[in-house]
């Protein structure tokens, strides 16, 4: 009971990386004994896995969850059960639903209870083999590997970093035209892009991150994209709102560390800004990577399983982002305002 009281009021604390956060938490930490394997849709070939599921959301407004690098194991089951407890309105995936598998059967069985709320991006392991790729796109009813959609006052673009994305590609043309059209829509307040490989990478495929950044960050800034959510690196990261540093990017030899412009150096709360917040959420189940590379434009870098919850309130003009670990810990908390 004491835990619940603590987490249902405004809490102040200092995380291990010395970030002071202030937040209102919309969950009750009721510890419940849940057997993830009892769900009829879970994979039949998994041994029973009982764990304490701590996430039970209350005072619901509308919530969108983001996670990627799911794989197919006990940790994935924990993430899925906690997502079910959170009861989100929408789940956006940043790809890699399988890994080192001959088929997507395990993912298809495990994800039945969340499938209908999911909008996915294609990861490199999803696209690695034709059979798995066909299973994934058929199961999630995707006609095209890149697409866009609206939910409430939010416009989403699901981008595929596993298909041609250069400036002369059909995907680039689609994204540019889509952003142009969205910019004229008075009903849209937020634009969120989700894809697998990141534009800023501290581990995997850094050269490809350079290319993605040079091609897309100026375009995203032109059309006021708010968040870019990826995975591929198996840990959680959040940047400050940052701007493309054209002078640095065009003059360095691409072996240098990126040096984006920090638009607002607050660690927690952000008024409307031209800067974009970049997040990595490769935390849904695959084996975690250690964080070995840190930079001054990151607010948080932590290697824990879990998911990012985004709560939209105040008529959709306020976004509170909270990263919950699978053990119920609040790892990160931030707030964005839209004009």
URJOHU-V74267 format. One record per residue. N is the residue number from 0. PHI is phi in degrees with one decimal (999 if undefined). OMEGA is omega in whole degrees, 0 to 359 (none if undefined). D_CENTER is the distance of its C-alpha to the mean C-alpha in Angstrom with 2 decimals. Layout:
# URJOHU-V74267
n=<N,N>
phi=<PHI,PHI>
omega=<OMEGA,OMEGA>
d_center=<D_CENTER,D_CENTER>
This chain:
# URJOHU-V74267
n=<0,1,2,3,4,5,6,7,8,9,10,11,12,13,14,15,16,17,18,19,20,21,22,23,24,25,26,27,28,29,30,31,32,33,34,35,36,37,38,39,40,41,42,43,44,45,46,47,48,49,50,51,52,53,54,55,56,57,58,59,60,61,62,63,64,65,66,67,68,69,70,71,72,73,74,75,76,77,78,79,80,81,82,83,84,85,86,87,88,89,90,91,92,93,94,95,96,97,98,99,100,101,102,103,104,105,106,107,108,109,110,111,112,113,114,115,116,117,118,119,120,121,122,123,124,125,126,127,128,129,130,131,132,133,134,135,136,137,138,139,140,141,142,143,144,145,146,147,148,149,150,151,152,153,154,155,156,157,158,159,160,161,162,163,164,165,166,167,168,169,170,171,172,173,174,175,176,177,178,179,180,181,182,183,184,185,186,187,188,189,190,191,192,193,194,195,196,197,198,199,200,201,202,203,204,205,206,207,208,209,210,211,212,213,214,215,216,217,218,219,220,221,222,223,224,225,226,227,228,229,230,231,232,233,234,235,236,237,238,239,240,241,242,243,244,245,246,247,248,249,250,251,252,253,254,255,256,257,258,259,260,261,262,263,264,265,266,267,268,269,270,271,272,273,274,275,276,277,278,279,280,281,282,283,284,285,286,287,288,289,290,291,292,293,294,295,296,297,298,299,300,301,302,303,304,305,306,307,308,309,310,311,312,313,314,315,316,317,318,319,320,321,322,323,324,325,326,327,328,329,330,331,332,333,334,335,336,337,338>
phi=<999,-61.6,-59.2,-62.7,-63.0,-60.7,-89.0,-98.8,-111.4,-70.7,-113.8,-121.2,-167.2,-125.6,-77.6,-64.3,-97.3,63.7,-108.2,-82.4,-128.1,-129.3,-154.4,-108.6,-94.7,-100.9,-131.8,-109.5,-86.3,-86.5,-76.0,-127.5,-87.8,-120.9,-98.6,-63.4,-76.2,-77.3,-63.5,-63.5,-89.4,-75.7,-63.0,-70.4,-89.9,-97.9,-71.5,-59.9,-130.5,-102.9,-148.8,-83.2,-94.2,-102.3,-94.9,-132.7,-80.6,-131.0,52.0,-72.1,-110.7,-137.6,-122.5,-124.9,-107.9,-129.9,-163.7,-154.0,56.1,-77.2,62.7,-163.6,-153.2,-63.1,-66.4,-60.8,-60.9,-61.5,-60.0,-62.0,-65.1,-67.3,-62.8,-61.4,-63.2,-70.9,50.5,-73.2,-80.9,-152.4,-124.6,-108.1,-106.5,-102.9,97.0,58.9,-89.0,-134.3,-163.4,53.6,-121.4,-88.1,-152.9,-97.5,-58.0,-62.0,-60.4,-61.7,-71.2,-67.9,-98.2,-54.7,-75.7,-115.8,-54.9,-65.9,-98.0,-91.2,-127.7,-110.0,-109.5,-90.3,-99.3,-64.4,-74.3,-64.4,-98.4,-68.4,-127.9,-58.7,-62.5,-65.0,-58.0,-63.8,-60.2,-64.1,-70.1,-67.9,-62.4,-92.9,54.0,-104.7,-85.2,-137.6,-70.5,-130.3,-164.7,-137.7,-162.7,-114.5,-138.1,52.9,-101.3,-117.4,-107.0,-113.1,-120.5,-96.4,-101.1,-109.6,-82.2,-101.0,-126.8,-51.4,-133.5,-63.3,-60.8,-91.9,-81.7,-65.4,-65.4,-60.6,-59.5,-61.4,-65.3,-62.0,-65.7,-63.6,-66.5,-59.1,-64.9,-65.9,-61.3,-96.6,-94.5,-70.3,-88.1,-104.4,-106.2,-129.2,-125.8,-125.5,-108.0,-129.2,-155.1,-84.2,-81.4,-84.1,-82.7,-123.1,-121.6,-107.2,-148.1,-88.6,47.4,-67.0,-64.4,-65.8,-61.6,-58.6,-64.2,-60.3,-65.6,-62.2,-80.5,-107.2,-63.8,-60.1,-64.3,-62.4,-67.2,-57.9,-109.4,59.1,-66.2,-95.3,-131.5,-124.3,-116.7,-136.7,-145.5,74.8,-84.6,-87.5,-166.3,-102.9,-142.5,-139.6,-92.1,-62.4,-63.2,-126.9,-116.8,-63.2,-94.4,-60.2,-61.2,-69.1,-66.7,-79.4,-100.1,-82.0,-97.2,71.2,-94.9,-80.1,-70.4,-58.5,-131.8,-66.6,-89.0,-79.6,-75.3,-139.9,-96.6,-67.4,-88.7,-125.0,-120.4,-134.0,-72.2,-52.4,-149.2,-79.6,-71.3,-111.2,-91.1,-105.6,-126.7,-115.2,-131.4,-81.2,-129.4,-83.8,169.9,-62.8,-57.0,-73.9,-97.2,-74.7,-83.3,-112.9,-128.4,-124.2,-140.3,-71.3,-91.1,-96.2,-86.2,-136.9,-144.1,-142.6,-102.4,-142.8,-75.8,154.9,-149.9,-94.6,-106.6,-116.5,-102.1,-106.5,-143.9,52.8,58.4,78.3,-95.8,-127.9,-118.8,-109.2,-100.1,-136.3,-97.8,-104.7,-79.0,-68.7,-96.2,90.4,-78.3,-88.7,-89.6,-154.1,-152.2,-152.3,-136.2,-116.9,-116.3,-115.7,-75.0>
omega=<180,178,183,180,180,189,177,174,175,186,176,180,177,179,185,179,172,173,177,179,176,186,168,185,184,178,173,183,174,180,180,179,187,174,184,184,178,178,185,183,183,184,182,185,179,173,181,181,180,181,178,179,191,189,176,187,174,179,187,171,159,191,177,183,178,176,178,184,187,186,186,184,182,179,175,178,178,180,181,180,178,174,178,178,179,178,182,175,183,176,177,181,181,169,185,177,178,175,177,180,177,178,178,185,182,178,182,179,184,193,184,185,178,188,188,179,188,166,191,165,182,176,183,178,175,185,187,181,185,182,180,179,180,177,183,184,177,181,181,174,179,178,183,183,173,187,178,181,179,167,185,182,183,174,181,169,173,185,177,175,180,177,182,183,182,187,180,184,176,180,179,179,179,183,179,180,179,179,177,181,182,182,179,182,183,181,181,178,184,172,181,176,173,181,185,185,186,173,173,184,176,178,190,167,183,179,178,175,176,181,179,182,181,184,193,183,175,178,180,179,180,185,169,171,184,183,170,187,182,173,179,167,187,170,181,177,170,175,161,167,187,180,177,180,187,181,180,185,183,185,182,186,178,172,180,175,176,181,181,179,178,184,179,186,172,181,188,190,187,171,178,186,174,180,179,174,178,181,170,183,179,197,190,180,181,181,184,172,171,176,183,183,180,179,187,180,174,173,185,169,184,182,179,173,179,182,175,174,178,179,180,183,181,182,178,184,182,179,173,179,180,174,178,172,179,176,177,179,172,185,182,180,180,183,176,176,176,183,none>
d_center=<31.22,31.02,27.32,26.62,28.69,26.93,23.45,24.68,26.09,24.83,24.19,24.78,24.06,23.46,20.79,21.94,20.84,23.05,20.72,22.35,20.21,21.50,19.80,20.75,19.15,19.19,19.57,22.66,22.71,25.05,25.20,25.89,26.93,24.93,25.68,22.67,25.07,27.14,24.80,26.78,23.89,22.91,24.17,27.89,28.11,26.20,28.30,28.09,25.40,26.01,23.90,23.63,20.86,20.57,18.05,20.03,18.95,21.83,22.56,19.98,19.29,16.40,13.07,9.80,7.43,3.89,4.64,6.64,10.13,11.84,15.42,18.13,19.59,20.31,17.09,15.24,17.77,17.05,13.34,14.53,17.33,15.43,13.16,16.59,18.05,15.53,16.63,13.82,14.95,12.09,9.38,7.03,6.77,6.16,9.70,12.39,13.64,16.90,18.49,22.21,23.23,25.96,24.38,21.35,23.57,21.96,18.47,20.30,22.26,19.56,17.19,19.99,19.34,15.80,16.43,17.85,14.87,12.42,11.62,10.64,10.51,13.17,12.94,16.08,17.25,16.92,19.19,21.43,24.09,25.41,25.91,22.40,20.94,23.39,22.58,18.83,19.47,22.41,20.76,17.84,20.48,19.12,22.02,20.40,17.59,16.36,16.67,15.91,16.24,16.71,16.01,18.32,18.30,14.91,14.92,12.12,12.63,11.46,12.83,14.36,14.85,17.23,19.68,21.81,20.07,22.91,24.57,27.19,24.88,24.54,20.76,21.25,23.95,21.85,18.99,21.70,23.68,20.83,19.95,23.70,24.14,21.31,22.73,25.84,24.39,25.38,23.31,19.94,18.80,15.15,13.62,9.94,9.40,6.95,8.62,9.25,11.30,10.64,13.22,13.84,14.29,16.04,16.87,16.51,18.11,18.78,21.27,18.97,16.51,19.70,20.53,17.24,17.45,21.12,20.71,17.75,17.27,20.75,20.18,16.98,19.02,21.97,20.25,18.37,14.70,12.94,9.29,8.02,4.45,5.58,6.91,10.72,11.55,11.61,10.83,8.85,9.63,9.97,12.72,15.31,15.59,17.15,19.47,20.50,23.63,25.82,28.84,27.13,25.16,28.30,30.65,29.03,29.51,25.86,26.58,26.05,23.01,21.27,22.53,20.53,22.10,20.66,21.15,21.03,21.42,20.81,18.49,17.67,18.67,18.62,21.02,20.54,20.10,20.05,17.59,13.94,11.24,9.19,6.29,5.99,4.61,7.64,9.02,9.85,13.41,14.49,16.77,15.31,16.47,18.32,17.34,20.41,19.77,19.20,19.74,20.77,17.98,15.43,15.59,13.92,13.69,14.02,14.26,13.68,12.39,10.49,7.45,6.15,8.71,9.62,13.37,15.36,19.04,22.20,22.54,18.95,19.62,17.77,14.13,13.75,10.47,11.07,9.70,12.07,13.43,15.15,18.35,17.58,17.34,15.57,14.16,13.00,13.81,14.03,15.47,15.60,18.66,19.43,23.10>
